Amino acid sequence: MKTLPRPRIKALPEADLTSRTIQRAYSEWSAHLGSYRILQDYYLGAFPPSLVTANQCRYITDTKTYFTSGLPTQYTHAVDDEDAMEIEDLFHTQNKPLLDQRITRGCSIFGRCNELVFLDEGGSPKSSYVSPLDGFVAFAPEMDGPAVFGAVHYSVKEDDSTTTHLLDIYTSTDVTRYRQSMRGSEYGWTAMSDPVPHGFGRVPLIEYQNNDYALGDFEQCIALQDAINSLLSDRQADKDKFAQDYMVLKGFLLGEDDEEQEDAMERLKKKKLLQISGDDADISYLTKTYDEAGVQVLMDEYLREVHKTAFVPDMSDKEFGTASGVAIRYKLLGLQDLAQGFVSQFGIGYTRRCKLYAKALNLSPDISQMRALFKFNIPSDLTYESQSLTTLVTGGIISERTARENCTLIEDADAETEEIEAQRAARAQIDKSVYEDDFTGSLMRLEDA
């Protein structure tokens, strides 16, 4: 598979949204479907049954995904921004961290994926993951142009074994279902219904990219994965053939004719014992000498190249298990850079998500202050971490809120702050009660005296 950048799909401005515009964008998207399916097969390990495999592609994607979004995403906003707080409460209610994890995995596999925002039956905005195998966003042709429309694809098998292709086209105002049809010698698209307003004021299909070139994380390792599969399969085939190797008899025969030889072979299989005589008599197997050490060296080299190319460390490395503190962070530096690059791209899509939800809920939050924070799943020394954060807070370098947001043990900094305040208030009430009891007791003793 040749690794090539997959640029954004371009479309004419919204006013010129015609059947030809839709077909041009659809053709661009269809041209990438083959590579998307290959990437999905490599992630799922859909190799020929005859191959013995060790799926490094899935290892790369899952390691990057759980490192980046294995811990729940934290959503932050400007202080006292009640509109933003309402949106973020809805995010938590709908378990958006799980959606963010699916987006992380989808971008890692395909290089890009989509999020569709829609209104549920109660009129509340919700989100759904859309694979690049099922939909795309078409953008205006200028540099960093806005989204012109989004499309979600459906295919329907007809009774005559033909396939009908449908597209739900989302513009900035409405959604319309189109059906593909032949118009003369070319394909075109016909609206099957009137446009239905969606109420978001912008295209509700959001595209997320893994990086600037929309490449998957293991895409450049596919040739190495093929080499690993081939090497493992050859290795296993050689072991399997050993049981089928020819026995060589030297200096004697098992019988005078075919019937005696076959009878002798049957008895040999049952008793597993053969007596031979003669100085030059010998039994051996005709086998191919296999360079086990050389094959292992080659396999180790392939695996090193996989981890080097993908920037994902080998967690089974013996040195990795003994490292700690700064040493671990150096080993994870490549993976951390890879994850941080995705997080920067994710922020663009997250801002669009917040705008869509704000429009649907008739809210006006400070979008520029709304953030999705990913806490990278880095092994940490809690004692060292707590001492470092305490030093930074007491030194006036960071606030207590920032310290809580960066503490591994804390998932929600705001909830933790409320819990601490509640504990302080309860403790103060207990101290007050104890003081009042002591004071009252002292007065009573003075009166008795």
C-alpha positions in Angstrom: 0.0 0.0 0.0 1.5 3.3 -1.1 1.4 6.0 1.7 0.0 9.2 0.2 -1.6 12.3 1.9 -5.4 12.4 1.7 -6.3 16.1 1.3 -9.6 17.5 2.3 -12.5 17.1 -0.1 -13.2 20.3 -1.9 -16.6 21.6 -3.0 -18.0 24.7 -4.6 -19.7 27.4 -2.4 -23.0 26.4 -0.9 -25.1 28.5 -3.3 -23.8 26.2 -6.1 -24.7 23.0 -4.4 -25.9 20.9 -7.4 -26.0 17.3 -8.4 -22.6 17.7 -10.1 -21.0 19.3 -7.0 -22.2 16.4 -4.9 -21.0 13.8 -7.4 -17.6 15.4 -7.6 -17.2 15.3 -3.8 -18.6 11.8 -3.7 -16.1 10.6 -6.4 -13.2 12.2 -4.4 -14.3 10.4 -1.2 -14.9 7.1 -3.1 -11.3 7.2 -4.4 -10.0 6.8 -0.8 -12.4 4.0 0.2 -10.0 1.3 -0.9 -7.2 2.5 1.3 -9.6 3.0 4.2 -10.7 -0.6 3.9 -7.1 -1.8 3.8 -6.3 0.1 7.0 -9.3 -1.3 8.8 -8.3 -4.8 7.8 -4.8 -4.4 9.1 -6.1 -3.0 12.4 -8.6 -5.9 12.8 -5.9 -8.5 11.7 -8.0 -9.6 8.7 -5.1 -11.5 7.2 -5.4 -14.7 5.1 -5.9 -17.7 7.4 -2.8 -19.4 6.2 -0.6 -16.6 7.7 0.7 -16.7 11.3 0.6 -13.0 12.5 1.6 -10.7 15.3 -0.6 -7.7 14.7 1.6 -4.7 15.4 -0.9 -2.3 13.7 -3.5 -2.8 16.4 -0.8 -2.6 19.0 0.2 0.8 17.7 -3.3 2.2 17.5 -4.5 0.9 20.8 -1.3 2.0 22.7 -1.7 5.5 21.2 -5.5 5.6 21.9 -5.3 4.5 25.5 -2.3 6.7 26.2 -4.1 9.7 24.8 -7.7 9.2 25.9 -7.6 6.2 28.3 -8.2 8.6 31.2 -11.6 10.5 30.8 -11.4 13.8 28.9 -11.7 16.8 31.2 -13.8 19.8 29.9 -13.0 23.3 31.2 -14.5 26.7 30.8 -14.1 30.3 32.0 -14.9 30.8 35.6 -18.6 31.5 36.3 -19.5 30.9 32.7 -22.9 29.2 33.4 -23.7 28.6 29.7 -20.5 26.7 29.2 -21.1 24.8 32.4 -24.5 23.7 31.1 -23.0 22.4 27.8 -20.2 20.6 29.7 -22.8 19.0 32.0 -24.5 17.7 28.9 -21.2 16.3 27.6 -20.8 14.3 30.9 -24.4 13.1 30.8 -23.9 11.8 27.3 -20.5 10.3 28.2 -18.6 12.4 25.6 -15.2 11.0 26.9 -16.1 7.7 25.4 -16.9 9.4 22.1 -13.6 11.2 22.3 -11.9 7.8 22.7 -13.6 6.5 19.6 -12.5 9.6 17.6 -8.9 9.1 18.8 -9.0 5.5 17.6 -10.7 6.3 14.3 -8.1 9.0 13.6 -5.3 6.7 14.5 -6.6 4.0 12.1 -7.8 6.0 9.1 -6.1 9.4 9.6 -9.4 11.2 9.9 -13.0 10.5 11.1 -16.2 12.5 11.7 -18.7 13.4 14.4 -22.4 14.0 13.5 -24.3 16.3 15.8 -28.1 15.9 15.7 -31.2 16.6 17.8 -32.8 13.7 19.7 -36.5 13.2 20.2 -36.5 15.6 23.1 -34.8 18.3 21.1 -31.5 17.9 22.9 -28.2 17.9 20.9 -26.4 14.6 20.7 -23.3 13.3 18.9 -22.5 10.1 17.0 -19.2 8.8 15.6 -19.1 8.5 11.8 -16.3 6.5 10.2 -14.6 7.8 7.1 -16.0 4.7 5.4 -19.5 6.1 6.0 -19.2 9.8 5.5 -17.2 12.9 4.6 -17.1 16.7 4.8 -16.7 18.8 1.7 -14.9 22.2 2.3 -14.7 25.4 0.3 -11.8 25.5 -2.1 -9.9 28.4 -0.5 -7.2 27.9 2.1 -8.7 26.6 5.3 -12.1 27.2 3.8 -15.3 26.5 5.8 -17.3 23.3 5.5 -19.8 23.6 2.6 -21.7 20.4 3.4 -21.3 17.0 5.1 -22.5 13.7 3.8 -23.4 10.4 5.5 -23.6 7.5 3.1 -26.0 4.5 3.1 -26.1 1.6 0.6 -29.2 -0.5 0.1 -29.2 -4.0 -1.5 -32.2 -4.2 -3.8 -34.1 -7.4 -4.7 -32.4 -7.6 -8.1 -29.0 -7.7 -6.4 -28.2 -4.1 -7.4 -27.0 -1.6 -4.8 -28.7 1.8 -4.3 -26.5 4.6 -2.9 -28.0 7.2 -0.6 -26.5 10.4 0.9 -27.8 12.5 3.7 -26.5 15.9 2.8 -26.1 18.3 5.7 -25.7 22.0 4.8 -25.5 24.9 7.3 -29.3 25.1 7.4 -30.9 21.7 6.6 -30.5 18.1 5.7 -31.8 16.4 2.5 -31.6 12.7 1.4 -30.3 12.2 -2.1 -30.3 9.1 -4.3 -27.7 8.3 -6.9 -29.0 7.7 -10.4 -27.6 7.4 -13.9 -28.1 10.5 -16.0 -27.1 9.8 -19.5 -23.5 8.6 -19.3 -22.8 10.0 -15.9 -24.0 9.5 -12.3 -26.1 12.2 -10.7 -28.0 12.8 -7.4 -31.7 13.3 -7.0 -33.4 14.7 -3.9 -35.8 12.2 -2.4 -37.4 14.6 0.0 -37.7 18.3 0.9 -34.9 19.9 3.0 -35.5 19.5 6.7 -34.1 22.3 8.9 -31.6 21.0 11.6 -31.4 24.1 13.7 -27.6 24.3 14.1 -26.7 27.2 11.9 -23.6 25.5 10.5 -22.7 22.1 9.0 -23.3 19.6 11.9 -20.8 17.0 10.6 -17.4 17.7 12.1 -14.2 16.3 10.6 -11.2 15.4 12.9 -7.7 14.8 11.5 -4.9 12.7 13.0 -2.3 15.1 11.6 -1.8 17.7 8.8 -1.6 14.9 6.2 -4.5 12.8 7.5 -2.3 9.7 7.8 -3.0 6.8 10.1 -0.5 6.0 12.9 0.5 2.5 11.5 0.2 3.4 7.8 3.9 3.6 7.2 4.5 0.3 9.0 2.3 -1.9 6.7 5.3 -3.2 4.7 7.0 -4.2 8.0 3.8 -5.9 9.2 3.8 -7.9 6.0 7.4 -8.9 6.5 6.7 -10.0 10.1 3.7 -12.1 8.9 5.8 -13.7 6.2 8.7 -14.5 8.6 6.4 -16.0 11.3 4.5 -18.0 8.7 7.7 -19.4 7.2 9.0 -20.2 10.6 5.8 -22.1 11.5 5.7 -23.9 8.1 9.2 -25.2 8.7 8.2 -26.6 12.1 5.1 -28.2 10.6 7.1 -29.8 7.8 9.4 -31.5 10.2 6.7 -34.1 11.0 6.4 -34.8 7.3 10.1 -35.1 6.5 11.3 -38.2 4.7 13.0 -41.0 6.8 16.3 -42.2 5.2 17.3 -45.9 5.8 21.0 -46.6 5.2 22.4 -50.2 4.8 19.1 -52.2 5.1 15.6 -52.5 3.8 12.3 -52.8 5.7 11.2 -55.6 3.4 11.8 -57.4 0.1 8.7 -56.1 -1.6 6.2 -53.3 -1.3 3.8 -55.4 0.8 6.5 -56.3 3.4 7.7 -52.7 3.5 4.2 -51.3 4.1 3.6 -53.9 6.8 6.9 -53.0 8.5 6.0 -49.3 8.4 2.6 -50.0 10.1 4.3 -51.9 12.9 6.9 -49.2 13.2 4.2 -46.5 13.7 2.4 -48.6 16.4 5.5 -49.8 18.4 7.7 -46.8 17.8 10.7 -49.2 17.9 13.0 -50.5 15.1 16.0 -52.9 15.5 18.7 -52.7 12.9 22.0 -54.6 12.4 25.1 -54.1 10.3 28.1 -51.8 10.7 26.9 -49.4 8.1 23.2 -49.4 9.0 21.8 -46.0 9.9 18.5 -44.1 10.1 18.1 -40.3 9.6 15.7 -37.7 8.4 15.9 -35.6 5.2 15.5 -32.1 6.6 16.2 -28.5 5.7 18.6 -26.7 8.2 16.8 -23.7 9.6 18.9 -20.8 10.9 16.8 -20.1 14.1 19.2 -17.5 15.5 19.4 -15.6 12.2 15.6 -15.5 11.9 15.2 -14.2 15.5 17.8 -11.5 14.8 15.8 -10.5 11.7 12.5 -10.5 13.6 13.9 -8.3 16.4 15.1 -5.9 13.8 11.7 -5.7 12.1 10.0 -5.0 15.5 12.6 -2.3 16.3 11.8 -0.6 13.0 8.1 -0.8 13.7 8.4 1.0 17.0 10.9 3.5 15.6 8.7 4.3 12.6 5.5 4.6 14.6 7.0 6.5 17.6 5.3 3.9 19.9 7.6 2.2 22.5 7.8 -1.5 23.0 6.2 -2.0 26.4 7.6 -5.5 26.6 11.2 -4.1 26.6 13.0 -5.3 29.8 14.6 -1.9 30.2 11.2 -0.2 30.1 10.0 -2.1 33.2 13.0 -1.0 35.3 12.9 2.7 34.2 11.2 5.3 36.4 10.7 9.1 36.6 12.5 11.1 33.9 13.8 7.9 32.2 10.2 6.7 31.5 9.3 10.1 30.1 12.2 10.0 27.7 11.1 6.5 26.5 7.6 7.9 26.0 8.7 11.2 24.4 7.9 10.0 20.8 4.5 8.7 21.8 3.8 11.9 23.8 4.7 14.1 20.7 2.4 11.9 18.5 -0.5 12.2 21.0 0.1 16.0 21.4 -0.1 16.5 17.7 -3.5 14.8 17.6 -4.7 16.8 20.6 -4.0 20.0 18.7 -6.0 18.8 15.8 -8.8 17.6 18.1 -9.1 21.1 19.6 -10.3 22.5 16.2 -13.2 19.9 16.0 -14.0 20.4 19.7 -14.6 24.1 19.2 -17.0 23.3 16.4 -18.8 20.8 18.7 -19.2 23.5 21.4 -20.6 26.0 18.8 -23.1 23.5 17.5 -24.3 22.6 21.0 -24.5 26.3 22.1 -26.7 27.1 19.0 -29.0 24.2 19.6 -29.4 25.2 23.3 -29.7 28.9 22.6 -26.7 29.6 24.8 -23.8 32.1 24.5 -20.8 30.7 26.2 -17.3 32.0 25.9 -16.2 29.4 23.3 -12.6 30.6 23.3 -12.3 29.5 27.0 -13.9 26.0 26.5 -11.2 23.3 26.4 -11.0 19.6 26.2 -8.0 18.4 28.3 -6.5 15.0 27.7 -4.5 13.6 30.6 -1.9 11.3 29.1 -1.8 7.9 30.7 1.9 8.1 31.9 3.2 5.9 34.7 4.0 8.2 37.6 5.6 8.3 41.0 2.8 9.6 43.2 5.2 10.6 46.0 7.4 12.6 43.6 4.3 14.1 41.8 2.6 15.3 45.1 5.9 16.8 46.3 6.4 18.6 43.0 2.8 20.0 42.9 3.0 21.1 46.5 6.2 23.0 45.8 4.8 24.7 42.8 1.6 25.8 44.7 3.5 27.0 47.8 5.9 28.8 45.6 3.1 30.7 43.9 4.0 29.3 40.5 0.6 27.6 39.8 -2.8 27.7 41.5 -4.4 24.9 43.5 -6.9 24.4 40.6 -4.1 23.9 38.1 -2.4 21.5 40.5 -5.6 19.4 40.8 -6.1 19.3 37.1 -2.6 17.9 36.7 -2.8 15.4 39.5 -3.0 11.8 38.3 -5.4 10.8 41.1 -8.0 13.5 40.3 -10.4 13.0 37.3 -12.6 16.1 37.8 -10.8 19.1 39.4 -14.1 21.1 40.0 -15.7 18.2 41.7 -12.6 17.6 43.8 -12.6 21.3 44.8 -16.2 21.1 45.9 -15.5 17.9 47.9 -12.5 19.5 49.7 -14.6 22.6 50.6 -17.4 20.4 51.9 -14.9 18.5 54.1 -13.4 21.8 55.4 -16.9 23.1 56.2 -17.8 19.8 58.0 -14.5 19.8 59.9 -15.0 23.5 60.9 -18.5 22.7 62.2 -17.2 19.8 64.3 -14.4 22.0 65.7 -17.0 24.6 66.5 -19.3 22.1 68.3 -16.3 20.8 70.3 -15.3 24.3 71.3 -18.9 25.2 72.3 -19.2 22.0 74.4 -15.9 22.7 76.1 -16.8 26.4 76.8 -20.3 25.4 78.1 -18.7 22.8 80.4 -16.2 25.3 81.8 -19.0 27.8 82.6 -21.0 25.1 84.4 -18.0 24.1 86.4 -17.4 27.7 87.4 -21.1 28.1 88.5 -20.9 24.9 90.6 -17.8 26.2 92.2 
